[in-house]
Amino acid sequence: MKNKTRGFVVPLLVGILAVIVAGISIYTYRAVKNEEVSNSNDTFEEEKATVDMKTFTQADGIYSLTYPSDWTYTEGNNAAQFRTTNGETIDVGLGGTEADNLLKHQKSVNNVSEVTIGPNKFFKFTITNSTTGYTTYMLPMGNADGKPAYLYFTMGVFAKITPAELNAFLGSVKVYPSKAPAVIKKLDNTVIDARITATMAGFRASAEMYFDKAQTYVGICEGTNDNAKSAVIDKILKSISDMVSAENAHCKASTNLYIYFARLPGGGIICVDNSGAQIKLSTEPMGMVCK
């Protein structure tokens, strides 16, 4: 009886060991295969990450950056807008004096932090109101034609852009400041041109108020008519002279006529006269009419 049991147990143990060995072999095989698949997937993901990134270079070659291929962008007027897969937008642009003034103001109210993303050091600030807001990252580019130059990135404060996406995007930026002066100067001139044009419109309205009081335009260019002396007109004349220099701004007046014109930094001449006209000319007017 004892021998029979022993004869049964030995084959049983052998069978169990065989199953265990077979199981270990199958597990080892599957583990190896899974590792191979995993490694294959890792390689695929690395390749996919490389394939799925595109390079954007600004039209004048001032900066370049990389972005995911499933994002889209539009470009124009020295600015670009990138749109993510979920519809969020990042506006990218170049700035000179106006951008510097904005940054100085934000610093004055302690609303600026310095952040380093990849090789780039940005000034970051967020402006919000009760319903919306935006966050801006400004990257200094040194001086362009003696004036500060910046590359800025602006997005909605509630934009659903992951930190990883944003860091990869901003960290990829490369700037080439030597190519910036002409573009920055053009941008600054565009801003100044717009300001002069708006100020000229204010002069036109003030001139009619002057005439209503004095019944003449005489003295309007100097603000010397005591019956109608206008602090507003004086301020306008000084403002435009400061923007274009006195030799590029000219005002003439008679009893019933006046003409005022200024040469725009961006090119051309903006002109207003008593007829109510406000015209951009290519050459200086010869008489008392903007033409």
BAFI-3210 file (N, C-alpha, C; in Angstrom, 3 decimals, decimal comma, padded with zeros to 6 digits):
// residues 291
n [1|2|3|4|5|6|7|8|9|10|11|12|13|14|15|16|17|18|19|20|21|22|23|24|25|26|27|28|29|30|31|32|33|34|35|36|37|38|39|40|41|42|43|44|45|46|47|48|49|50|51|52|53|54|55|56|57|58|59|60|61|62|63|64|65|66|67|68|69|70|71|72|73|74|75|76|77|78|79|80|81|82|83|84|85|86|87|88|89|90|91|92|93|94|95|96|97|98|99|100|101|102|103|104|105|106|107|108|109|110|111|112|113|114|115|116|117|118|119|120|121|122|123|124|125|126|127|128|129|130|131|132|133|134|135|136|137|138|139|140|141|142|143|144|145|146|147|148|149|150|151|152|153|154|155|156|157|158|159|160|161|162|163|164|165|166|167|168|169|170|171|172|173|174|175|176|177|178|179|180|181|182|183|184|185|186|187|188|189|190|191|192|193|194|195|196|197|198|199|200|201|202|203|204|205|206|207|208|209|210|211|212|213|214|215|216|217|218|219|220|221|222|223|224|225|226|227|228|229|230|231|232|233|234|235|236|237|238|239|240|241|242|243|244|245|246|247|248|249|250|251|252|253|254|255|256|257|258|259|260|261|262|263|264|265|266|267|268|269|270|271|272|273|274|275|276|277|278|279|280|281|282|283|284|285|286|287|288|289|290|291]
n.u [000,844|001,875|003,856|002,359|001,119|003,297|004,163|002,205|002,339|004,826|004,736|002,730|003,874|005,873|004,295|003,121|005,348|006,085|003,960|004,317|006,834|006,188|004,372|005,984|007,641|005,803|004,986|007,410|007,906|005,734|006,254|008,645|007,763|005,896|007,580|009,029|007,007|006,354|008,766|008,806|006,571|007,443|009,502|007,978|006,405|008,386|009,256|006,863|006,501|008,561|007,891|005,432|005,860|006,144|007,960|007,841|008,652|009,073|008,008|009,989|012,166|012,763|012,160|011,773|009,936|008,693|005,795|002,921|001,832|-000,895|-001,935|-003,020|-002,226|-002,354|-000,995|000,070|000,709|003,028|002,426|001,212|-001,178|-001,765|-003,649|-004,912|-005,659|-008,022|-009,205|-008,249|-006,426|-003,226|-001,715|000,900|003,360|005,326|006,858|007,590|008,192|005,573|004,992|007,008|006,240|003,842|004,813|006,373|004,387|002,941|004,901|005,090|002,844|003,327|002,821|004,194|006,053|009,087|009,869|011,460|011,671|012,722|015,454|014,765|013,986|011,254|009,056|006,210|002,758|-000,603|-003,729|-006,886|-010,501|-013,903|-015,099|-013,377|-009,998|-006,420|-003,257|000,108|003,253|006,337|009,167|012,295|014,204|016,481|017,832|016,367|017,267|018,002|015,879|013,855|013,031|010,572|009,297|006,135|003,682|000,368|-002,514|-005,818|-006,838|-008,195|-007,619|-007,466|-004,844|-002,360|000,219|002,465|002,233|002,364|004,877|006,570|006,075|006,778|009,344|010,681|011,249|013,268|015,178|016,212|017,632|019,082|017,769|015,576|015,363|014,338|011,720|010,604|010,832|009,082|006,697|006,493|006,263|003,821|002,084|002,514|001,701|-001,043|-001,782|-001,211|-003,011|-005,477|-005,255|-005,229|-007,874|-009,108|-008,134|-009,466|-012,162|-011,853|-011,002|-013,282|-014,844|-013,251|-013,499|-016,232|-016,271|-014,446|-014,968|-013,202|-010,349|-007,883|-004,984|-005,330|-003,347|-001,333|-002,519|-003,060|-005,165|-006,945|-009,677|-010,562|-008,821|-007,525|-006,865|-006,958|-006,386|-003,762|-002,532|-002,888|-001,388|001,181|001,469|001,484|003,724|005,691|005,632|006,349|008,259|008,862|009,470|008,210|005,533|002,881|000,960|-001,488|-003,436|-006,294|-008,849|-011,198|-010,272|-008,303|-005,476|-003,907|-001,216|000,793|003,842|003,947|005,652|005,658|005,386|004,000|001,515|-000,620|-003,551|-005,663|-008,427|-010,466|-012,738|-013,579|-012,310|-010,189|-007,377|-005,049|-002,067|000,350|002,231|003,201|000,583|-000,070|-001,616|-004,359|-005,929|-006,563|-005,130]
n.v [-001,199|001,185|001,469|001,695|004,182|005,803|005,364|006,652|009,325|010,293|010,375|012,310|014,573|015,032|015,677|018,039|019,688|019,814|021,256|023,663|024,443|024,685|026,761|028,817|029,110|029,954|032,384|033,745|033,947|035,488|037,831|038,668|039,150|041,148|043,147|043,608|044,638|046,869|048,320|048,731|050,383|052,579|053,508|054,161|056,212|058,138|058,624|059,534|061,882|063,412|063,564|064,832|067,499|070,809|073,469|076,947|079,930|083,336|085,816|087,742|086,540|086,989|085,521|082,077|079,040|075,945|073,882|071,797|069,568|069,288|071,683|074,879|077,852|081,412|084,137|087,539|091,051|091,284|089,642|086,637|084,025|081,224|078,268|075,882|072,312|072,170|074,544|076,820|079,948|081,412|084,418|085,871|088,327|091,225|093,856|097,285|100,399|100,827|098,348|098,267|100,399|099,365|097,182|098,508|099,855|097,698|096,675|098,773|098,487|096,214|093,769|091,912|089,009|087,108|084,504|081,462|079,520|076,771|077,804|080,436|083,610|085,097|087,951|087,912|088,644|089,105|090,317|091,066|091,299|091,550|089,624|088,497|088,016|088,167|086,536|087,423|086,710|088,144|088,377|089,691|091,234|092,667|095,749|097,574|099,557|101,423|101,340|099,535|096,123|093,565|090,212|088,961|086,844|086,095|084,970|083,785|084,100|081,976|079,950|076,656|075,298|072,992|072,870|071,487|071,619|074,417|075,040|073,596|074,927|077,692|077,297|076,530|078,715|080,733|083,621|086,241|088,946|090,788|091,082|092,527|095,471|097,085|096,167|096,575|099,347|100,053|099,102|100,751|103,195|102,861|102,853|105,466|106,949|106,365|107,537|110,237|110,746|110,418|112,474|114,684|114,670|115,481|118,078|119,257|119,337|120,992|123,316|124,330|124,994|127,007|128,893|129,502|130,992|133,120|134,022|133,895|132,260|133,127|133,122|130,595|128,760|129,421|129,748|132,260|134,035|135,863|135,894|133,433|131,584|128,380|125,762|123,145|123,112|124,105|122,003|119,945|120,888|120,908|118,206|116,918|118,122|117,130|114,464|114,385|116,299|119,826|120,941|119,283|119,666|121,757|124,704|126,908|129,887|131,959|134,511|133,084|130,597|127,650|125,484|122,488|120,360|117,378|115,559|112,104|109,622|107,053|107,499|109,632|112,281|113,707|115,588|118,312|120,573|123,602|122,867|120,528|118,329|115,464|114,174|111,868|112,601|112,450|114,373|117,654|120,042|122,947|125,293|126,525|124,374|120,926|119,129]
n.w [000,000|000,788|-001,122|-003,412|-003,085|-003,052|-005,616|-007,016|-006,184|-007,023|-009,953|-010,030|-008,849|-010,700|-012,886|-011,956|-011,682|-014,341|-015,397|-014,035|-015,004|-017,681|-017,467|-016,497|-018,701|-020,659|-019,478|-019,425|-022,173|-022,989|-021,538|-022,648|-025,255|-024,762|-023,815|-026,104|-027,742|-026,234|-026,336|-029,049|-029,317|-027,833|-029,465|-031,690|-030,641|-030,134|-032,738|-033,767|-032,279|-033,297|-036,025|-035,863|-035,244|-036,396|-038,051|-037,733|-039,355|-039,057|-041,446|-042,087|-041,082|-038,396|-036,131|-035,095|-034,472|-033,053|-033,510|-032,803|-035,376|-035,709|-035,017|-036,272|-038,199|-038,874|-040,694|-040,845|-041,363|-039,746|-037,617|-036,029|-035,620|-033,709|-033,618|-031,457|-031,181|-029,762|-030,276|-028,975|-028,946|-029,668|-029,818|-031,613|-031,791|-032,818|-031,022|-030,227|-029,067|-027,999|-026,855|-024,946|-023,304|-022,299|-020,830|-018,911|-017,523|-016,416|-014,755|-012,972|-011,440|-010,120|-011,463|-012,890|-013,613|-013,812|-015,928|-016,788|-019,617|-021,146|-023,086|-022,942|-021,455|-020,117|-019,647|-017,738|-017,572|-016,409|-017,352|-016,238|-016,191|-014,995|-016,573|-018,470|-019,697|-020,288|-020,775|-021,087|-022,494|-022,708|-024,665|-024,450|-027,032|-027,201|-028,499|-031,165|-033,660|-031,758|-030,018|-027,630|-028,282|-028,636|-028,532|-028,410|-026,775|-026,563|-024,848|-024,012|-020,621|-019,564|-021,253|-022,521|-022,575|-022,230|-019,690|-020,593|-023,398|-023,755|-022,649|-024,352|-026,724|-026,208|-025,298|-027,553|-029,065|-031,129|-031,599|-033,834|-033,528|-035,096|-037,445|-036,874|-036,610|-038,868|-039,156|-036,592|-036,432|-038,453|-037,354|-035,073|-036,366|-037,646|-035,467|-034,492|-036,721|-036,749|-034,355|-034,823|-036,907|-035,598|-033,733|-035,384|-036,265|-033,937|-033,804|-035,931|-035,060|-032,807|-034,027|-035,257|-033,067|-032,060|-034,122|-033,906|-031,566|-032,015|-034,559|-036,625|-038,073|-037,582|-035,691|-034,738|-035,236|-033,556|-031,185|-030,108|-030,057|-027,922|-027,494|-028,101|-027,193|-026,885|-024,806|-025,519|-028,272|-028,236|-026,902|-028,753|-030,962|-029,843|-029,210|-031,722|-032,892|-031,209|-031,936|-034,647|-035,053|-035,202|-037,710|-039,481|-039,312|-040,215|-040,079|-041,270|-041,353|-042,038|-042,081|-042,871|-043,576|-043,009|-042,826|-041,962|-041,723|-041,523|-041,764|-041,999|-040,050|-041,116|-043,788|-046,317|-046,011|-043,651|-043,738|-042,766|-043,212|-043,278|-044,618|-043,659|-044,481|-044,231|-045,228|-046,645|-048,146|-050,834|-051,376|-050,174|-049,623|-051,635|-051,371|-049,475|-049,206|-048,727|-050,965]
ca.u [000,000|002,786|004,545|001,400|000,943|004,528|004,196|001,245|002,762|005,984|004,296|001,919|004,816|006,525|003,327|002,964|006,558|006,045|003,005|004,955|007,878|005,520|003,792|007,082|008,092|004,797|005,041|008,641|007,718|004,821|006,926|009,597|006,995|005,320|008,661|009,331|005,933|006,496|009,895|008,390|005,668|008,248|010,169|006,958|006,023|009,471|009,201|005,649|006,722|009,397|007,147|004,272|006,226|006,489|008,693|007,317|009,633|008,433|008,248|011,242|013,233|013,114|012,075|011,225|009,477|008,058|004,427|002,360|001,308|-002,350|-002,313|-003,021|-001,846|-002,505|000,067|-000,122|001,041|004,065|001,851|000,716|-002,078|-001,767|-004,885|-004,683|-006,665|-009,303|-009,722|-007,638|-005,519|-002,061|-001,313|002,332|003,637|006,521|006,525|008,679|007,946|004,284|005,133|007,854|005,416|002,914|005,578|006,748|003,181|002,646|005,911|004,802|001,762|003,779|002,032|005,085|006,975|010,056|009,830|012,393|011,115|013,791|016,558|014,216|013,523|010,103|008,282|004,839|001,751|-001,993|-004,673|-008,239|-011,617|-014,924|-015,587|-012,361|-008,643|-005,414|-001,909|001,118|004,667|007,140|010,561|013,141|015,067|017,523|017,425|016,233|017,385|018,081|014,663|013,649|012,211|010,040|008,428|005,148|002,739|-000,804|-003,588|-006,861|-006,439|-008,852|-007,320|-007,186|-003,588|-001,663|001,564|003,446|002,121|002,835|006,323|007,232|005,894|007,585|010,735|011,282|011,420|014,604|015,054|017,356|017,401|019,732|016,836|014,375|015,230|013,467|010,327|010,184|010,662|007,848|005,593|006,403|005,755|002,396|001,393|002,595|000,842|-002,441|-001,992|-001,251|-004,270|-006,558|-005,084|-005,655|-009,340|-009,438|-007,848|-010,531|-013,328|-011,514|-010,896|-014,629|-015,231|-012,462|-014,109|-017,523|-016,028|-013,679|-015,428|-012,035|-009,372|-006,601|-004,466|-005,555|-002,109|-000,449|-003,302|-002,811|-006,376|-007,437|-011,130|-010,890|-007,634|-007,952|-005,816|-007,031|-005,649|-002,341|-002,081|-002,834|-000,246|002,419|001,526|001,889|005,112|006,554|005,665|006,959|009,178|008,199|009,665|007,359|004,121|002,654|-000,397|-001,718|-004,818|-006,773|-010,150|-012,178|-009,620|-007,114|-004,980|-002,920|-000,757|002,010|004,456|003,864|006,891|005,529|005,281|002,797|001,181|-002,015|-003,928|-007,036|-008,688|-011,748|-013,860|-013,915|-011,558|-009,011|-006,892|-003,638|-001,497|001,717|003,072|002,661|-000,354|000,537|-002,475|-005,103|-006,859|-005,877|-005,201]
ca.v [000,000|002,314|001,577|002,181|005,634|006,454|005,296|007,620|010,693|010,703|010,894|013,516|015,695|015,287|016,379|019,422|020,425|020,058|022,368|024,901|024,818|025,170|028,082|029,796|029,325|030,781|033,729|034,384|034,249|036,637|039,012|039,107|039,701|042,426|044,121|043,966|045,511|048,134|049,032|049,149|051,524|053,721|054,004|054,774|057,491|059,077|059,003|060,312|063,205|064,142|063,785|065,672|068,884|071,610|074,705|078,191|081,016|084,618|086,191|088,478|085,755|087,547|084,454|080,792|078,205|074,703|073,714|070,505|069,604|069,369|073,073|075,674|079,246|082,422|085,140|088,781|092,295|091,014|088,921|085,304|083,447|079,771|077,707|074,525|071,342|072,419|075,849|077,938|080,702|082,115|085,485|086,144|089,565|092,000|095,145|098,208|101,392|100,610|097,156|098,645|101,219|098,458|096,412|099,419|100,098|096,491|096,601|099,813|098,014|094,911|092,719|091,215|088,007|086,622|083,040|080,854|078,342|076,354|078,774|081,785|084,289|085,927|088,722|087,403|089,372|088,773|091,418|090,510|092,085|090,687|088,579|087,863|088,469|087,513|086,407|087,740|086,413|089,030|087,948|090,799|090,939|093,688|097,022|097,655|100,959|102,223|101,215|098,154|095,270|092,400|089,239|088,670|085,743|086,422|083,973|084,000|083,652|080,698|079,061|075,273|074,860|072,299|073,395|070,806|072,210|075,799|075,044|073,133|075,986|078,859|076,894|076,288|079,988|081,269|084,966|086,753|090,390|091,623|091,292|093,182|096,925|097,664|095,792|097,265|100,759|100,141|098,934|101,976|104,255|102,611|103,312|106,925|107,451|106,254|108,522|111,558|110,842|110,616|113,799|115,641|114,709|116,303|119,472|119,716|119,670|122,142|124,501|124,878|125,620|128,236|129,841|129,926|132,006|134,267|134,369|133,888|131,207|133,777|132,832|129,198|127,979|129,795|129,821|133,595|134,857|135,845|135,678|132,031|130,779|127,034|124,894|121,889|123,294|124,188|120,650|119,179|121,373|120,436|116,753|116,525|118,561|116,197|113,176|114,456|117,442|121,058|121,218|118,409|119,997|123,117|125,218|128,240|130,301|133,311|134,736|132,031|129,367|127,140|124,174|121,937|119,065|116,845|114,439|110,905|108,837|105,885|107,906|110,371|113,488|113,785|116,991|118,722|121,985|124,109|122,245|119,291|117,226|114,868|113,386|111,505|113,033|111,989|115,545|118,743|120,914|124,243|126,412|126,405|123,249|119,621|118,425]
ca.w [000,000|000,868|-002,404|-004,429|-002,903|-003,497|-007,081|-007,562|-005,848|-007,838|-011,259|-009,848|-008,651|-011,995|-013,733|-011,458|-012,062|-015,794|-015,627|-013,545|-015,975|-018,906|-017,148|-016,460|-020,084|-021,348|-018,893|-019,901|-023,595|-023,111|-020,995|-023,667|-026,375|-024,324|-023,759|-027,490|-028,213|-025,515|-026,921|-030,384|-029,147|-027,417|-030,664|-032,529|-030,044|-030,370|-034,140|-033,971|-031,717|-034,238|-037,262|-035,621|-034,961|-037,570|-037,765|-038,302|-039,405|-039,369|-042,843|-042,227|-040,463|-037,090|-035,138|-035,525|-033,360|-033,482|-033,017|-033,214|-036,745|-035,743|-034,821|-037,502|-037,956|-039,913|-040,541|-041,580|-040,660|-038,749|-036,483|-036,370|-034,623|-033,708|-033,072|-030,992|-031,621|-029,097|-030,673|-028,264|-029,807|-029,128|-030,734|-031,560|-032,507|-032,519|-030,433|-029,945|-028,025|-027,344|-026,007|-023,821|-022,405|-021,623|-019,840|-017,827|-016,721|-015,645|-013,701|-011,985|-010,562|-009,589|-012,121|-013,823|-013,070|-014,788|-016,019|-017,745|-020,292|-022,044|-023,070|-023,037|-020,252|-020,458|-018,681|-017,817|-016,804|-016,714|-017,177|-016,216|-015,680|-014,389|-017,484|-019,313|-019,436|-021,120|-020,237|-022,095|-022,275|-023,555|-024,767|-024,907|-028,179|-027,261|-029,090|-032,616|-034,065|-030,547|-029,223|-027,169|-029,151|-027,927|-029,178|-027,369|-026,956|-025,757|-024,903|-023,031|-019,292|-019,296|-022,372|-022,130|-023,174|-021,143|-019,415|-021,446|-024,735|-023,719|-022,419|-025,575|-027,721|-025,857|-025,158|-028,872|-029,778|-031,410|-032,160|-034,595|-033,364|-036,116|-038,554|-036,348|-036,604|-039,896|-038,890|-035,372|-036,784|-039,228|-036,412|-034,285|-037,249|-037,859|-034,259|-034,456|-037,806|-036,301|-033,283|-035,453|-037,659|-034,628|-033,136|-036,413|-036,239|-032,785|-034,161|-036,835|-034,238|-031,959|-034,885|-035,477|-031,807|-032,039|-035,066|-033,357|-030,546|-032,516|-035,909|-037,484|-037,782|-037,309|-034,360|-034,352|-035,342|-032,461|-029,956|-029,561|-030,051|-026,544|-027,457|-028,354|-026,863|-026,531|-024,266|-026,265|-029,524|-027,893|-026,566|-030,000|-031,744|-029,209|-029,309|-033,077|-033,084|-030,489|-032,635|-035,984|-035,009|-035,642|-039,146|-040,288|-039,073|-040,715|-039,894|-041,842|-041,104|-042,379|-041,452|-043,181|-044,027|-042,321|-043,261|-041,021|-042,220|-040,902|-042,472|-041,174|-040,008|-041,978|-045,188|-046,670|-045,258|-043,235|-043,881|-042,455|-043,508|-042,789|-045,335|-042,960|-045,100|-043,599|-046,369|-046,696|-049,427|-051,107|-051,386|-049,377|-050,332|-051,956|-050,963|-048,213|-049,339|-048,712|-052,252]
c.u [000,866|003,471|003,640|001,230|002,160|004,613|003,269|001,738|003,890|005,568|003,504|002,814|005,519|005,602|003,167|004,168|006,572|005,134|003,623|006,002|007,258|004,956|004,846|007,554|007,129|004,856|006,260|008,504|006,855|005,481|007,901|008,874|006,415|006,376|009,029|008,296|006,051|007,617|009,544|007,506|006,431|008,937|009,180|006,568|007,097|009,458|008,009|005,832|007,559|008,629|006,053|004,598|006,614|007,227|008,052|008,425|008,924|008,891|009,574|012,408|013,653|013,040|011,542|010,800|008,895|006,688|003,896|001,697|-000,209|-002,855|-002,336|-002,569|-002,200|-001,463|-000,250|000,228|001,995|003,525|001,376|-000,219|-002,082|-003,043|-004,644|-005,813|-008,014|-009,821|-009,158|-006,637|-004,374|-001,651|000,159|002,609|004,938|006,105|007,762|008,315|006,646|004,340|005,963|007,075|004,430|003,627|005,951|005,549|002,861|003,648|005,595|003,696|002,051|002,992|002,875|005,957|007,920|010,043|010,808|011,771|012,129|014,928|016,081|013,720|012,456|009,685|006,833|003,915|000,364|-002,871|-006,077|-009,247|-012,664|-015,334|-014,497|-010,981|-007,662|-004,078|-000,922|002,501|005,461|008,601|011,403|014,059|016,221|016,974|017,373|016,223|017,351|016,866|014,481|012,726|011,798|009,296|007,424|004,187|001,562|-001,886|-004,620|-006,480|-007,060|-008,593|-006,927|-005,987|-002,771|-000,280|002,622|003,435|002,722|004,345|007,088|007,207|006,825|009,065|011,446|011,641|012,902|014,420|016,357|017,238|018,002|018,802|015,622|014,267|014,249|012,003|009,802|009,958|009,373|006,627|005,391|005,820|004,264|001,571|001,378|001,705|-000,623|-002,749|-002,084|-002,569|-005,442|-006,481|-005,519|-007,176|-009,815|-009,192|-008,974|-011,771|-013,063|-011,431|-012,258|-015,163|-014,514|-013,122|-015,446|-017,356|-015,425|-014,169|-014,254|-011,161|-008,004|-006,185|-004,601|-004,261|-001,130|-001,169|-003,183|-004,051|-007,027|-008,928|-011,487|-009,733|-008,068|-006,778|-005,782|-006,218|-004,150|-001,758|-001,935|-001,612|001,069|002,572|002,020|003,326|006,086|006,691|006,406|008,062|008,516|008,331|008,812|005,868|003,906|001,184|-000,466|-003,179|-005,062|-008,143|-011,090|-011,570|-008,515|-006,738|-003,891|-002,507|000,557|002,514|004,492|005,186|006,853|005,416|003,961|002,560|-000,295|-002,399|-005,390|-007,190|-010,100|-012,957|-014,337|-013,161|-010,442|-008,495|-005,423|-003,123|-000,092|002,711|002,414|001,705|000,274|-000,289|-003,092|-006,110|-006,045|-006,075|-003,826]
c.v [001,229|002,524|002,116|003,685|006,369|006,459|006,293|009,068|011,157|011,179|012,181|014,734|016,061|016,072|017,818|020,267|020,768|021,227|023,690|025,397|025,376|026,568|029,157|030,128|030,237|032,211|034,495|034,812|035,496|037,926|039,586|039,769|041,063|043,517|044,587|044,931|046,881|048,967|049,556|050,374|052,771|054,347|054,731|056,142|058,535|059,557|059,894|061,736|064,057|064,508|064,822|067,120|069,586|072,873|075,874|079,245|082,290|085,120|086,919|087,759|086,245|086,494|083,187|080,025|076,915|074,587|072,366|070,610|069,645|070,744|073,759|077,090|080,121|083,497|086,364|089,976|092,065|090,365|087,559|084,849|081,936|079,287|076,244|073,607|071,565|073,839|077,041|078,649|081,320|083,140|085,797|087,403|090,208|093,352|095,971|099,114|101,139|099,410|097,471|099,483|100,354|097,684|097,284|099,684|098,886|096,305|097,604|099,399|096,592|093,734|091,904|090,216|087,587|085,101|082,570|079,583|077,913|077,358|080,220|082,328|085,310|086,820|088,278|088,295|088,988|089,976|090,835|091,579|091,104|089,520|087,854|088,380|087,759|087,505|086,637|087,345|087,298|088,617|089,117|090,356|091,940|094,974|096,933|099,127|101,870|102,141|099,760|097,380|094,024|091,489|088,830|087,565|086,011|085,369|084,295|083,409|082,303|079,683|077,677|074,750|074,229|072,931|072,771|071,390|073,608|075,872|074,606|074,221|077,166|078,509|076,684|077,570|080,354|082,627|085,387|088,275|091,256|091,918|092,127|094,691|097,505|097,381|096,522|098,746|100,969|100,015|100,192|103,111|104,098|103,111|104,833|107,540|107,454|107,305|109,936|111,766|111,100|112,008|114,892|115,778|115,560|117,775|120,047|120,137|120,907|123,424|125,141|125,542|126,958|129,294|130,367|131,026|133,277|134,798|134,570|132,699|131,807|133,507|131,377|128,385|128,290|129,798|131,180|134,484|134,778|135,570|134,200|131,102|129,425|126,203|123,575|121,989|123,364|122,802|119,802|119,580|120,856|118,925|116,308|116,945|117,618|114,878|113,236|115,499|118,650|121,294|120,335|118,617|121,467|123,505|126,634|128,603|131,727|133,458|133,552|130,690|128,937|125,814|123,735|120,572|118,671|115,654|113,231|110,137|107,629|106,209|108,607|111,553|113,447|115,261|117,208|120,189|122,358|123,527|120,980|118,093|116,743|113,835|113,050|111,801|112,456|113,150|116,665|119,604|122,298|125,423|126,179|125,280|121,957|118,934|118,440]
c.w [000,000|-000,457|-003,486|-004,327|-003,405|-005,008|-007,717|-007,358|-006,752|-009,222|-011,125|-009,676|-009,950|-012,898|-013,310|-011,846|-013,546|-016,112|-015,211|-014,526|-017,234|-018,687|-017,131|-017,866|-020,826|-020,840|-019,405|-021,348|-023,767|-022,612|-022,005|-024,823|-026,010|-024,270|-025,163|-028,036|-027,575|-026,097|-028,293|-030,306|-028,738|-028,615|-031,561|-031,992|-030,268|-031,814|-034,408|-033,466|-032,657|-035,490|-037,064|-035,257|-036,255|-037,129|-038,486|-038,241|-039,841|-040,735|-043,051|-041,563|-039,090|-035,993|-035,778|-034,285|-033,924|-032,832|-033,496|-034,590|-036,806|-035,290|-036,189|-037,169|-039,145|-039,641|-041,379|-040,725|-039,489|-037,480|-036,972|-035,255|-034,790|-033,030|-032,713|-031,458|-030,956|-029,310|-029,921|-029,177|-029,006|-030,180|-030,524|-032,367|-032,068|-031,971|-030,158|-028,787|-027,276|-026,404|-024,769|-022,809|-021,620|-020,521|-018,644|-016,917|-015,844|-014,510|-012,591|-011,027|-010,051|-010,174|-013,099|-013,071|-014,185|-014,762|-017,083|-018,296|-021,344|-021,964|-022,981|-021,696|-020,633|-019,285|-018,853|-016,992|-017,295|-016,413|-017,258|-015,823|-015,175|-015,277|-018,257|-018,923|-020,349|-020,391|-021,366|-021,610|-023,239|-023,493|-025,278|-026,046|-028,285|-027,849|-030,602|-032,990|-032,836|-029,653|-028,791|-028,101|-028,381|-028,898|-028,111|-027,791|-026,018|-025,949|-023,830|-021,688|-018,941|-020,423|-021,877|-022,908|-022,051|-020,927|-020,321|-022,853|-024,760|-023,534|-023,659|-026,639|-027,430|-025,742|-026,483|-029,613|-029,925|-032,064|-032,830|-034,628|-034,464|-037,286|-038,151|-036,567|-037,618|-039,606|-037,658|-035,653|-037,567|-038,318|-035,577|-035,122|-037,509|-036,680|-034,201|-035,531|-037,379|-035,234|-033,863|-036,184|-036,719|-033,999|-034,108|-036,443|-035,064|-033,057|-035,015|-036,044|-033,383|-032,772|-035,118|-034,211|-031,645|-032,909|-034,525|-032,319|-031,140|-033,849|-036,862|-037,105|-037,452|-035,861|-033,949|-034,347|-034,218|-031,125|-029,296|-029,517|-028,672|-026,447|-027,604|-028,015|-026,312|-026,044|-025,022|-027,549|-029,251|-027,618|-027,826|-030,822|-031,169|-029,360|-030,677|-033,354|-032,380|-031,240|-033,964|-036,085|-035,679|-037,132|-040,046|-040,048|-039,432|-040,578|-040,464|-041,619|-041,588|-041,734|-041,644|-043,581|-043,056|-042,969|-042,288|-041,539|-041,556|-041,701|-041,532|-041,194|-040,947|-043,454|-045,479|-045,733|-044,904|-043,159|-043,497|-042,837|-043,079|-043,510|-044,624|-043,488|-044,183|-044,577|-046,184|-048,092|-049,594|-051,128|-050,590|-050,206|-050,534|-051,448|-049,610|-048,245|-049,383|-050,066|-052,907]
res [m|k|n|k|t|r|g|f|v|v|p|l|l|v|g|i|l|a|v|i|v|a|g|i|s|i|y|t|y|r|a|v|k|n|e|e|v|s|n|s|n|d|t|f|e|e|e|k|a|t|v|d|m|k|t|f|t|q|a|d|g|i|y|s|l|t|y|p|s|d|w|t|y|t|e|g|n|n|a|a|q|f|r|t|t|n|g|e|t|i|d|v|g|l|g|g|t|e|a|d|n|l|l|k|h|q|k|s|v|n|n|v|s|e|v|t|i|g|p|n|k|f|f|k|f|t|i|t|n|s|t|t|g|y|t|t|y|m|l|p|m|g|n|a|d|g|k|p|a|y|l|y|f|t|m|g|v|f|a|k|i|t|p|a|e|l|n|a|f|l|g|s|v|k|v|y|p|s|k|a|p|a|v|i|k|k|l|d|n|t|v|i|d|a|r|i|t|a|t|m|a|g|f|r|a|s|a|e|m|y|f|d|k|a|q|t|y|v|g|i|c|e|g|t|n|d|n|a|k|s|a|v|i|d|k|i|l|k|s|i|s|d|m|v|s|a|e|n|a|h|c|k|a|s|t|n|l|y|i|y|f|a|r|l|p|g|g|g|i|i|c|v|d|n|s|g|a|q|i|k|l|s|t|e|p|m|g|m|v|c|k]
***
